[in-house]
Amino acid sequence: MSHHHPVAIEVSGLVAGHGAQPVLHDVSLSARAGEWLAIVGPNGAGKSTLLRCMAGLLAPESGAVRLRGQALSAWPARARARTLAWLGQEVHGEPAMSVHDTVALGRLPHQGWLGLAGVRTADELAVKQALQDADMAWAAERRMSALSGGERQRVHLARALAAQAAVLLLDEPVAHLDAPHQRLLSQVLRREASQGRCVVSVLHELPLALAADQLAIMQDGRVVAHGRRDDLQVHRAIESVFDQAVSISRIGERWAVMPAF
């Protein structure tokens, strides 16, 4: 089924890192429109480094990143910002800004020169929808500084959603989220993919990762498995890279992850 969807973002032969020792060794991976891909693996596997390369935040030493078939580096900045949205772990916002205005930053790539065209109805609707999706509409007029860590994280998620980009890259989007908001995030990412977007998320939470369409399993800077969420080889690879500390089994209609203490 997935092969009816075009590849939205792909990396090939990626070698990358910070300094002399490469973190990624010859990584190739593609993600399609209309699909949610979860990247999982132990600490130090290279997940965030891979996502930062995909976002254009880190230049690989060798290999290529292509967005919709065109080299990422060849995209004009503005067109790229409209096509690819990023939610990182290290978010530096302006504490005095309101929640609404922070989310509205996600609309900047769509606005006229320096926003001189003013805020259009389309922008306001996108901001409103994103605030609802992140369960932060109640706090629209609050200052960022007045929020908890989890609430701030949801505002930054809303900012990324508001961009309505074709490709959405999320690095550990649930780090500070409680169970109901993890579930909400899962539902929102499902919907984004069903609307034709390509969603790629680095996740520590294996139960959430098993809600994605596709999983890529990383270990020691390599992708060791990539396949559908119900692919048994993918499950065995997860168990293997986590040193058999978890086991994946079927419970009713879904896959469950059990810690193996």
N, C-alpha and C positions, 0 to 999 in steps of 0.2 A: 504494500500500500504506500509506504513512505516514498517509493521511487517515483511516484507521480509528482512529488514536490521537488522543486529545484534546490540545489545546494546553495545555501545562503552565505555561509562562511566556511573557509577551509584553510588548514595549515598543512604544509608539506615539507618534510625534511628539516624540521625546526631544531636548531641548536641554539640555546640561549641560556643566559645566567647573569649573575652579578659578579663581575671580576673574572679571575683566571679559570676557575672550575665551572664548566657548564652544568646547569641544573637540568636542562632538557637535552636528551640525546636522540636526534633524528625522529622527532615526533610528527606523525601525520594523522590528521583527524578532520572529519567534515561534519557539519550540522546542516540540516535541511529546513527550509521554510515549513511552517505548520507542524513543527516538532520541538519537543522539549528534551534536551540532552543534559543529563546530570554527569558531572565528572567527580569521581570518588577515589579515595586512596589514603594511605596513612600519611601522617605528618612528614613533610620533607620529600614527598613524591614528585613535586613540581606543579601541582594543580594551579596555584595562584600565578606562578610564572607563566604557565601556558595561557591562562585567561588574560593576563596583562599583555602578552604578545598579540592575542586575538583582538584586544581593544586598541592596539597601537600605542600603548603606554611604555612598552619595552621593545627596543629594536633587537631582533634576533641576530646572532652572529652569522648564521647561515640559514637557508630555507626561506619559504615564502608564506605570507598570509594574504589570502584573497577574499575580498568582500564582494559578493555577487559577481564572481568571475574576474574582478579587476584587482590588481595589486593594491593593498590597503594604502601604501605610501603614495599611490597615484591619485587617490581621491582628494578633491579640494576639501579643506577643513570643514566648511559649512555643510556640504552635501554629506560628508561622512557623519557629522553630528546629527543630521536628520535621519540617517540610515541605521546608526549603531548607537545604542544607549548603554551606559556602563554604571554599575553599582559596585563600588569597591568597599574594602573593609575600613580603609582610613578615610573618613569623610571629614573635611574641615569646612564647616558652614559658618555663617555669620550669626553668633548667638543672639544678637539683637533683632534679627529678621523674624518676621512672622512665618508661621507654618505655611500659610497660603503663598507668600512671596517666594519662599524657598522652593516649593513645588513648581511655581511658575517659571523658575529658572530652566526647568526641563523644556519649556516652550521656546526658549531663545533662538534655537536654530531655525525655527519656523517663522520668526518675525522679521519685519523689514529692517532696513539699515538701522542698527542701534535701537531697534524697537520703536522707531519714530512713527511707524504706522499705528502705534498704540496697540493695546491688547484687543485682539479680535475675539468675536464670540466663540470661534473654534477653539481658541486657546483657553478661554474661561471654561468651556465645557470639558476640555481635556483635563484641566486642573481639578475640576469638580469631581469628575469620574475617578481620577487617580486618588484623590483624598478619600473617596468612598471605598475604593478597592483596598486601601491600606488601613481602613478603619480609623482615619484621622480627621474626618470632616468636622467632628465636634471641637477640634482644637485649631480650626483654620486661623483664628485671630490671635492665638497664643504666640508668645515669643519662643523661639527654639530653646533658649536657655532655661525655660521653665519645665522642660520635658524630661522624662526618664530616658535612659539609654535605649530601651526597647522602642519607646515612642519616637525618639529621634531617628532610629533605624527605619521605622515605618514611613516617616516623612521622606527620607532619602529614597526609599523604595518608590513612593508616590512620585517623586521627582523623575525617577528613571521611567516609570510607567507613563507619565504625562507626555514624554517625548514621542510616544507612539511610533517608535522606531521599528524597522523591519527585523532588526537583530537586537536582542536584549541579553547582555552579559552580566551575570550576578555572581559576585565572589562572596560566598558564605552569607547569603541574605537572611538566615534565620538565627545568627549567633546570639542575639539578645531576645528572641521572640518566645513567648510562652506558647503552650500547646494550641489554644484556640487560634492564635495568630499564625502559627506554623500551618495549621489546616487552611486558614484563609489564604495564605501565600500559595499553597499548593493549588487551591481552587483557581486563584487568579492566574497562575502560570499555565495551568491547564487551558483556561479560557484564551489567554494570549496566543498559545500555540494553535488552538482550534480556529482562531481568527486569521491564521496564516503566518503568524510571526515565528521567528526562530528564537528559541529561548535556550541559553546555555548557562548552567549554574554549577558552581563548585559547592559541594555540600559535604558536611561531616555527618549529617543526620541520614543514616542509611534508610530508615523507613520512608523518609520524604523522597530520597533519591529513587526508591523503587516505585514511586508514583509517576516518574518521568517516562517518556516514550522509549528513550534510548539511554544506555549508561556507557560511559567510558571509564575503565578502571586503570589507574596509574600506579606505578611503583618504580622507584629509583629513576625518575626522569623519563620513563617510557610509558606508552599506552600498551598494557598487556592484554586487554580485551575490550571489545566494543560491540554492543549488540542490543537487542530489544530487552525490555525489563523482564520478560518471561523466558529469556534464553538461559538454559541451565548452565551453559559454559560461563556466562556472565556471573551467575551466582557462585559457581565454584571459584572463579577468579577473585571475587570479593572476599570469600572465606579465606582464600590463600594469602592475599596481600595483607589481610588483617590477622595473619598467623593463627587461623582457626579460632580466634577469640569470639567470632560470631558465627551463627549458622542461619541459613535462609531456608524457610520451608513454606509450603502452601497451607494457608488457613482459609477455608471457604473459597471466596472468589479472589483472594489477594495473597500477595507474598508477605511474609512476616520475617523480621530480623530478630533473632534471639541471641542475647549474650551467652557465651559458653563459659561460665565461671568454673 
